[in-house]
Amino acid sequence: MTLLPPILPPHLLHGTVGLGFRAAIAEAMLASDVTPWSFIEIAPENYLGVGGRRGRLLAMASERWPVVSHGLCGDFSGAAPIDEGLLQALRGFLRAHDARWYSDHLCLTHVDGGESHDLLPLPLSKEAVDRAAARVRAVADRLELPVAVENVSAYLRAPMPVGEAPMAEWDFVSAVVEQADCGLLLDVNNVYVNAVNFGLDPRAFILGLPLHRVLQFHMAGHHVEAVDDSGAPTLVIDTHGAPMIDPVYDLLDFTLTTMRERGLPLPPVLLERDHQIPPLPELNVELGRLQSIVDGVRS
């Protein structure tokens, strides 16, 4: 495998697209001389304490492209005590790879002393806002890096405290990021998924979010689980295992255009593909379409 020199010096990533660094495509990414991605995203839990081939590939990638990090089990809203040892190890890892920021999901991953491998939705309540915001502030203090929370896909609503009506999801997300004074990792596909699953207007969802807080975008594919008599989807599952569809591309265009009209910078856009990963040229086509949307809005 021929190694190539760094493509980009460290700088702000506004207006760029990136690709999740996955083991299945790592060597192909490193062997590419021309790449349509400008940065990579890594999941630290897959690399903490890991050496060997996987560690070497990550080291080569982090020397070549700017790195952002996206956690899988930070439990931003859990009731379990913070794992100080994990955060200390994570802090060292992120510094070693010059990660620009750290993000994780706005959800539960630990329940009753156990860890769930699913991202469990939070009740859309004031108490959950307070708990999540405090947790995010604590994590940011320990990591000493910018932190962002990601809106998650859901298939049911968590039970609410007795006598309390649920907040709109966009109001809930807004309240957390404002109270925590953190960034928002806006997953556009998750907005689409929840809009279908709960009968919401995806554009109204976007307009209800604090777009000035968006640090990064996620774009991904999903699986249609059920449709109505007309063929319209009624239940979709966020899988990161399929090509993106036109309505999700269109929703990104709408979001970026709205941000541009408000005079906001265009944050970096990341393509997530975690399952049924196709050959790199197929991903490059999706990356090219994402970059063309960003460039079209910017110009």
C-alpha positions, 0 to 999 in steps of 0.5 A, a space after each residue: 500500500 502506497 502512503 500519500 502525504 497529508 491532503 489538508 493542513 489543520 484548519 476549520 472544516 466549514 463547507 467540507 464533507 467527510 467520511 467515517 473511518 471504518 475498518 472495512 474501507 480503511 486501506 482503500 481510503 489510505 491508498 486513494 490519491 484523490 479523495 472527495 472527503 476532507 476529514 474523517 470521523 472515528 468512534 474512539 471506543 473502537 480504538 481505545 487501547 487498541 494497537 496492531 494493524 488497526 492502530 497503525 491504520 488509524 495513526 496513518 489516517 490521522 496524520 493525513 486527514 483532520 479528525 473528528 470523534 463521535 462516541 458510541 456509549 458516552 451516556 450523555 443523559 444517564 443516571 450512572 456515575 461518570 466513568 472517570 477512567 474512561 474519560 481520562 483515557 478518552 481525553 488522552 486519545 483525542 489529544 493524541 489524534 488531534 481531534 477537533 471535537 467530541 460528539 455523542 448521542 442525546 440518549 440513554 445507554 445505561 439502565 439499572 447498572 447495565 449497558 444497552 447496545 441500543 440508543 434509548 430515547 429520553 423522555 422529552 421532559 424538563 428533568 431530562 433536559 437538566 440531567 443531560 445538560 449537566 452531564 454534557 458540561 461535566 464531560 466537556 470540562 474533563 475532555 477540554 474540547 468542544 462537545 456536541 450532542 446528536 439528535 437520535 432516531 426513535 421508534 417510540 416515545 419514552 414515558 413522561 413524568 406523571 402530569 407533565 406534557 412532552 416537549 416538542 422534540 426540537 424544543 427538547 434538543 434546543 433546551 439541552 444545547 443551550 443550557 449545556 452551552 454546547 454544539 449540535 451534531 445535526 443528523 439530518 437522516 434522524 430528523 427524516 426518520 423521526 418525522 416519518 415515525 411520529 408524523 412530523 414535518 421535517 422542515 418545521 423540525 429543522 427550523 425549530 432547532 438552534 442552527 447557530 449551534 450546529 457544529 457538524 452534520 451526519 448523513 446516512 441511509 435507512 431501512 423502510 420497515 412499513 408503508 401505507 396503502 399508497 406506498 408512503 413509508 410509515 416506519 423507517 429504521 436508521 441503519 447506516 446500511 443503505 444509500 441515502 435517498 432524495 428526501 434526505 439530500 433535499 432536507 440537507 439542502 433546505 437546512 444549509 440554505 436556511 443557515 446561509 440565509 441567516 448568515 451562518 457558516 456551513 458546518 462540515 457534513 459527514 457520510 456515515 456507513 456502518 453496515 453493508 459498506 459498499 466499495 469505496 467508489 460507490 461511497 465517493 459518488 454519495 460524497 460527491 453529491 453531498 459536496 455539490 449540495 454544499 457548494 451550490 448553497 455556498 455559491 
